[in-house]
């Protein structure tokens, strides 16, 4: 169920990015969903990169299902996109740490 929801959210977000000139897309306000557990997220990404189990659907592993289900449709899309962005930043940080060693 969660992977189907993530696919639908990703598709909606992609369509919104493609159709930026729509009135509906222009009225969306940006609200950051800030998590206090950045260290936990960092540890999850590090575990994810070290194992092959979650390589097919990393967002399913990284996103909090309880938090996801409490949000409205736009909030879910925003949460997905912010998690992807956060994942990419942490992944780059971990890659830099590994190359520095």
C-alpha positions in Angstrom: 0.0 0.0 0.0 2.7 2.4 0.9 4.6 1.9 -2.3 1.5 2.5 -4.4 0.9 5.7 -2.4 4.5 6.8 -3.0 4.1 6.1 -6.7 0.9 8.2 -6.9 2.5 11.1 -5.0 5.6 11.1 -7.2 3.4 11.1 -10.3 1.3 14.0 -9.0 4.5 15.9 -8.0 6.0 15.3 -11.4 2.8 16.5 -13.2 2.8 19.6 -11.1 6.5 20.3 -12.0 5.7 19.8 -15.7 2.6 22.1 -15.5 4.1 25.0 -13.6 2.0 27.6 -15.3 -1.3 26.3 -14.0 -3.1 28.5 -11.6 -3.4 25.6 -9.1 0.4 25.1 -9.0 1.0 28.9 -8.4 -1.2 29.0 -5.3 0.7 26.3 -3.5 2.6 27.6 -0.5 5.9 26.1 0.5 6.0 24.8 4.0 9.0 22.9 5.2 8.4 19.7 7.2 11.4 19.8 9.5 12.3 16.8 11.4 14.3 16.9 14.7 15.8 13.5 14.1 18.4 14.4 11.5 20.9 12.1 13.2 18.4 9.3 12.9 17.8 10.1 9.2 21.6 10.2 8.7 21.9 6.7 10.3 19.1 5.4 8.2 20.7 6.6 5.0 24.1 5.2 6.0 22.4 1.8 6.8 20.6 2.0 3.5 23.7 2.7 1.5 25.6 -0.2 3.2 22.9 -2.8 2.5 21.3 -4.0 -0.7 17.9 -4.7 0.9 16.3 -1.3 0.3 18.1 -0.2 -2.9 14.9 -0.6 -4.9 12.7 1.6 -2.8 14.7 3.8 -0.4 11.9 6.3 0.2 9.7 3.5 1.6 12.4 2.8 4.2 13.1 6.5 5.0 9.6 7.9 5.2 7.6 7.7 8.4 4.3 6.1 7.5 2.4 7.5 10.5 3.5 11.1 9.6 2.7 10.4 5.9 -0.9 9.3 6.7 -1.7 12.3 8.8 -0.9 14.8 6.0 -3.3 15.9 3.3 -2.5 15.2 -0.4 -0.3 18.2 -1.0 1.5 17.7 2.3 2.2 14.1 1.3 3.7 15.2 -2.0 5.8 17.8 -0.2 6.9 15.3 2.4 8.0 12.9 -0.4 9.9 15.6 -2.3 11.6 16.9 0.9 12.6 13.4 1.9 14.1 12.8 -1.5 16.0 16.1 -1.3 17.2 15.4 2.2 18.3 11.9 1.1 20.4 13.3 -1.7 22.1 15.8 0.6 22.9 13.2 3.2 24.1 10.7 0.5 26.5 13.4 -0.9 27.7 14.1 2.7 28.4 10.4 3.3 30.1 10.0 -0.1 32.4 13.0 0.8 33.2 11.3 4.2 34.0 8.0 2.5 36.3 9.6 -0.1 38.1 11.7 2.6 39.1 8.5 4.5 
